[in-house]
Amino acid sequence: MLYAIIGQDQPGSLENRLAARPAHLARLQALQEQGRLLVAGPFPAIDSPDPGPAGFSGSLIVAEFGSLDEARDWADADPYVAAGVYAQVEIKPFRKVFPA
């Protein structure tokens, strides 16, 4: 089943985010190579594709996991969590409708 993982950034976490980004992206790359990643990316803190020093307000990952517990375990092990980037992480089952 697909799960949406929504991470909300801590205020002022841009430096930590940038430092942890390579390890974070490596985990997403592994999901992609396994054919389990639907979409992933950050939420710019301002209305711009490159928010510069304004940074990001969080991230969205939609990927396939065997269960909600598996999705939680994967999210809990994210480098952004270890680096203190995320203030909180919410995980919800997700049903893709479009595009078909």
C-alpha positions, 0 to 999 in steps of 0.5 A: 500500500502507498503511504504519505510521509509528511515531515514538518521542519523545525524553524531554522533547520536549513543548515541541518537539512542541507548537511543531511540531504545526501543521506536522505536522498540516498534512501529515496534513491533506494526506494526508487530503484525498488520501484516503491517511490511515487513522489518525493520533494520539499515544501519551499517556505516561500512561493519559489522553486528555489527559496534560498535562505528562506529554506523549506517548511517540510517534505512529502514522500509517497511510497509503497510499504508493506504496512503502516508500521513499516512506513513508520519505521522507515520514516523514523530512520530518516537522516532528517529525523536524526539531524533534527530537521523535522519537528514532527512526522505524520504518516497516512495511508494514501490511495492514488486515483490520478493519474490512472 
